Amino acid sequence: MSSKFKVNIQEELLTRPQSISAYYAFKRSMDVITSLFLLLLLSPILATFCILIPIFSTGNPFFFQQRLGQNGKTFTVIKLRSMCLDAEKNGPQWANKEDPRVTKVGIFIRRTRIDEIPQLLMVLKGDMSLIGPRPEREYFYTKIDKFLPTFKNRLLEKPGLTGWAQVNGGYDLTPEEKLTLDLYYSQHKSLAMDIKILILTLLIVFTGNGAR
């Protein structure tokens, strides 16, 4: 599906300083190496929850959804399913901290971010990065665009498995707060900041204080 949320990044690419170009090249290399390592390391956990999820909510343990990536490109996100099968019987809904659609095992899955493990495949493919703004659906971009047109500026960066917004609020963030944090990352991105986000993400995983 062709998205109307196309953000022209060609000028940025042409004028990007060499140091930034080197940063992106190194970041891509680390995305591939780290994703391969994590997929191998976490495969037993992935297999375990593929068995547990259908026990608590009959159906496919995986959840597939169309999201918007860098420059408004549409791609498919794969996650471990943490909600009931009819979670959107009343239409798309913005996830929240105490979401009643989440299953019993899904509560643990979301708190520890185990549901994001399959997205390492998207990182390997190049649709996502380990660090960046979380990808959202075109439905929400269309809805938010009516009162916050600059929200689509998040699409300048490749979406990430985790990001600055996720370690600074998660489910409690409004679209405005989410945009502010994502743009801050875009303006200050660096290897040091990426490492900081990864460390904070690991703390979230091990403490159970899940974020979006």
SESEVEX-227969 format. One line per field, with one value per residue (C-alpha): residue number from 1; x, y, z; residue in three letters. Coordinates in pm, 1 decimal, decimal comma. Layout:
N
i <- (NUM/...)
x <- (X/...)
y <- (Y/...)
z <- (Z/...)
aa <- (Ala/...)
END
This chain:
212
i <- (1/2/3/4/5/6/7/8/9/10/11/12/13/14/15/16/17/18/19/20/21/22/23/24/25/26/27/28/29/30/31/32/33/34/35/36/37/38/39/40/41/42/43/44/45/46/47/48/49/50/51/52/53/54/55/56/57/58/59/60/61/62/63/64/65/66/67/68/69/70/71/72/73/74/75/76/77/78/79/80/81/82/83/84/85/86/87/88/89/90/91/92/93/94/95/96/97/98/99/100/101/102/103/104/105/106/107/108/109/110/111/112/113/114/115/116/117/118/119/120/121/122/123/124/125/126/127/128/129/130/131/132/133/134/135/136/137/138/139/140/141/142/143/144/145/146/147/148/149/150/151/152/153/154/155/156/157/158/159/160/161/162/163/164/165/166/167/168/169/170/171/172/173/174/175/176/177/178/179/180/181/182/183/184/185/186/187/188/189/190/191/192/193/194/195/196/197/198/199/200/201/202/203/204/205/206/207/208/209/210/211/212)
x <- (0,0/127,9/135,2/53,3/297,2/605,7/887,0/1155,2/1492,7/1697,7/1824,1/1936,1/2117,4/2298,9/2407,3/2478,2/2823,9/3071,2/3071,3/2694,3/2724,0/2988,8/2760,0/2475,7/2709,1/2842,1/2489,7/2371,4/2662,7/2584,5/2215,1/2295,7/2555,7/2352,6/2025,5/2180,0/2332,9/2008,9/1797,3/2021,7/2037,8/1666,0/1532,4/1452,3/1246,6/1070,6/987,4/857,9/613,1/499,0/368,4/231,9/43,3/-215,7/-280,0/-402,4/-563,7/-634,8/-484,0/-160,0/115,2/241,5/82,1/129,2/58,6/136,8/342,2/505,5/885,6/1147,6/1020,3/666,3/747,9/498,4/633,4/505,5/584,7/586,0/534,6/446,1/74,6/3,0/-365,6/-682,0/-771,0/-1061,5/-856,2/-967,1/-1326,6/-1418,3/-1150,4/-782,7/-699,3/-391,8/-230,3/-222,8/-55,9/-353,4/-494,9/-783,0/-723,1/-394,4/-400,1/-260,4/61,0/59,3/108,7/445,6/531,8/475,0/647,5/963,9/934,0/952,7/683,6/943,2/1185,2/1045,8/1112,9/1481,5/1394,2/1279,6/1609,7/1802,6/1591,6/1665,5/1310,0/1400,7/1701,1/1771,3/1739,2/1490,0/1130,2/881,6/686,1/318,1/27,8/-85,5/-425,1/-272,6/-60,6/-377,8/-563,4/-279,3/-202,8/-530,4/-405,5/-28,5/93,5/459,6/410,4/507,7/858,3/930,0/947,0/1278,9/1451,0/1441,4/1203,9/1361,0/1307,3/1347,3/1405,5/1446,3/1069,1/1039,0/1291,3/1142,8/775,1/640,5/266,2/209,7/324,6/89,4/154,6/305,8/545,0/631,6/713,3/927,4/1137,2/1171,2/1280,7/1529,3/1683,7/1691,4/1875,1/2120,2/2172,3/2517,7/2686,5/2701,0/2328,5/2243,7/2445,0/2266,8/1926,2/2026,8/2139,0/1815,9/1616,5/1793,0/1706,6/1341,4/1351,9/1512,3/1305,0/976,1/893,8/778,1/740,5/581,2)
y <- (0,0/342,6/586,4/957,0/1021,9/1056,5/1259,3/1375,3/1290,0/1325,9/1673,2/1549,4/1257,4/1486,0/1735,6/1491,0/1540,7/1257,8/1183,7/1126,9/904,5/699,5/679,0/535,1/285,7/167,8/157,9/-66,4/-303,0/-324,0/-379,4/-686,4/-834,7/-772,2/-895,5/-1224,4/-1275,6/-1193,5/-1416,0/-1711,1/-1625,3/-1562,0/-1841,1/-2068,6/-1786,4/-1724,1/-2093,6/-2111,9/-1824,7/-1958,7/-2250,9/-2045,2/-1777,3/-2012,6/-2166,4/-1831,5/-1712,7/-1958,4/-1857,9/-1768,5/-1675,1/-1419,6/-1086,2/-921,4/-555,4/-290,1/2,9/309,7/314,7/564,3/809,3/671,6/329,7/61,8/-263,5/-555,7/-580,9/-921,4/-943,3/-1208,3/-1163,3/-1013,5/-927,8/-1127,5/-1210,5/-961,5/-676,3/-437,6/-542,1/-176,7/-42,2/54,9/181,0/357,5/117,8/228,3/115,8/-69,7/-210,2/-455,6/-629,2/-774,8/-1144,2/-1281,1/-1400,4/-1087,3/-871,3/-1033,6/-1031,7/-656,6/-565,1/-745,0/-655,8/-1019,2/-942,6/-739,7/-1031,8/-1124,3/-767,8/-853,3/-1004,1/-658,0/-516,5/-775,4/-697,6/-326,0/-202,5/-123,7/-45,0/-144,7/220,7/470,6/596,4/312,2/250,5/340,5/257,7/488,4/500,7/681,0/910,3/1015,2/1069,7/1257,9/1464,0/1651,4/1813,8/1753,2/1778,7/1759,7/1407,2/1269,5/1414,9/1097,3/925,1/1093,5/826,5/450,5/305,6/117,4/-181,6/60,7/432,8/745,9/779,1/417,2/458,5/793,2/722,0/450,1/389,5/708,9/937,3/1158,7/1195,9/1539,7/1401,2/1106,4/1341,0/1567,5/1274,8/1117,1/1447,3/1497,8/1163,5/1257,3/1581,0/1430,7/1076,9/934,3/606,6/711,9/789,1/457,9/269,9/462,7/369,1/2,7/2,3/170,0/-80,2/-371,2/-219,9/-206,3/-570,6/-695,1/-480,9/-555,2/-184,9/-229,9/58,4/104,5)
z <- (0,0/-95,1/194,2/167,2/450,6/234,6/389,6/146,7/298,0/-21,7/67,4/409,4/246,1/1,8/266,2/547,1/704,6/652,8/1025,6/1019,1/712,5/893,9/1198,3/989,4/821,3/1159,2/1302,3/1018,9/1073,9/1443,8/1366,9/1157,2/1393,4/1710,9/1560,1/1447,8/1792,1/1975,9/1752,5/1831,7/2202,4/2245,4/2023,9/2326,3/2484,9/2154,1/2120,1/2479,4/2434,5/2098,0/2305,3/2597,6/2402,5/2242,6/2585,1/2723,2/2400,2/2119,3/1787,5/1612,2/1861,3/1609,5/1526,1/1185,1/1118,9/857,9/987,6/833,9/820,7/708,7/447,3/488,5/343,1/445,8/590,6/796,5/1165,6/1336,1/1711,7/1965,9/2027,5/2369,9/2313,9/2256,1/1895,1/1881,8/2030,2/1755,5/1708,3/1775,1/1543,7/1592,1/1940,5/2081,1/2329,4/2692,9/3013,2/3164,8/2841,2/2912,5/2577,1/2701,4/2795,8/3121,3/2962,1/2748,8/3058,4/3120,5/2750,5/2721,9/3049,3/2945,2/2574,5/2474,6/2214,5/2020,8/1963,0/1616,8/1500,0/1494,8/1155,3/1040,8/1163,5/961,1/654,5/692,2/751,5/1112,3/1328,7/1687,6/1791,8/1653,1/1681,6/1724,1/1400,1/1401,9/1171,9/893,7/1066,0/1365,0/1149,0/966,1/1293,9/1466,2/1155,2/1209,4/1530,8/1515,7/1151,7/1255,0/1392,4/1050,7/1099,4/1300,4/962,1/884,8/1093,0/1043,0/1306,5/1594,5/1817,6/2106,9/2128,7/2337,5/2382,1/2498,5/2779,9/2885,0/2933,7/2707,4/2743,4/2941,5/2659,1/2459,4/2082,4/2153,5/2414,9/2192,4/1902,9/2123,4/2246,7/1901,7/1746,6/2030,5/1940,2/1572,0/1650,0/1900,9/1771,4/1827,2/1914,7/2280,6/2286,5/2118,9/2381,4/2657,2/2511,5/2489,1/2853,3/2966,8/2760,3/2929,7/3268,0/3162,0/3053,2/3373,9/3611,6/3435,7/3392,6/3033,4/2793,9/2458,6)
aa <- (Met/Ser/Ser/Lys/Phe/Lys/Val/Asn/Ile/Gln/Glu/Glu/Leu/Leu/Thr/Arg/Pro/Gln/Ser/Ile/Ser/Ala/Tyr/Tyr/Ala/Phe/Lys/Arg/Ser/Met/Asp/Val/Ile/Thr/Ser/Leu/Phe/Leu/Leu/Leu/Leu/Leu/Ser/Pro/Ile/Leu/Ala/Thr/Phe/Cys/Ile/Leu/Ile/Pro/Ile/Phe/Ser/Thr/Gly/Asn/Pro/Phe/Phe/Phe/Gln/Gln/Arg/Leu/Gly/Gln/Asn/Gly/Lys/Thr/Phe/Thr/Val/Ile/Lys/Leu/Arg/Ser/Met/Cys/Leu/Asp/Ala/Glu/Lys/Asn/Gly/Pro/Gln/Trp/Ala/Asn/Lys/Glu/Asp/Pro/Arg/Val/Thr/Lys/Val/Gly/Ile/Phe/Ile/Arg/Arg/Thr/Arg/Ile/Asp/Glu/Ile/Pro/Gln/Leu/Leu/Met/Val/Leu/Lys/Gly/Asp/Met/Ser/Leu/Ile/Gly/Pro/Arg/Pro/Glu/Arg/Glu/Tyr/Phe/Tyr/Thr/Lys/Ile/Asp/Lys/Phe/Leu/Pro/Thr/Phe/Lys/Asn/Arg/Leu/Leu/Glu/Lys/Pro/Gly/Leu/Thr/Gly/Trp/Ala/Gln/Val/Asn/Gly/Gly/Tyr/Asp/Leu/Thr/Pro/Glu/Glu/Lys/Leu/Thr/Leu/Asp/Leu/Tyr/Tyr/Ser/Gln/His/Lys/Ser/Leu/Ala/Met/Asp/Ile/Lys/Ile/Leu/Ile/Leu/Thr/Leu/Leu/Ile/Val/Phe/Thr/Gly/Asn/Gly/Ala/Arg)
END
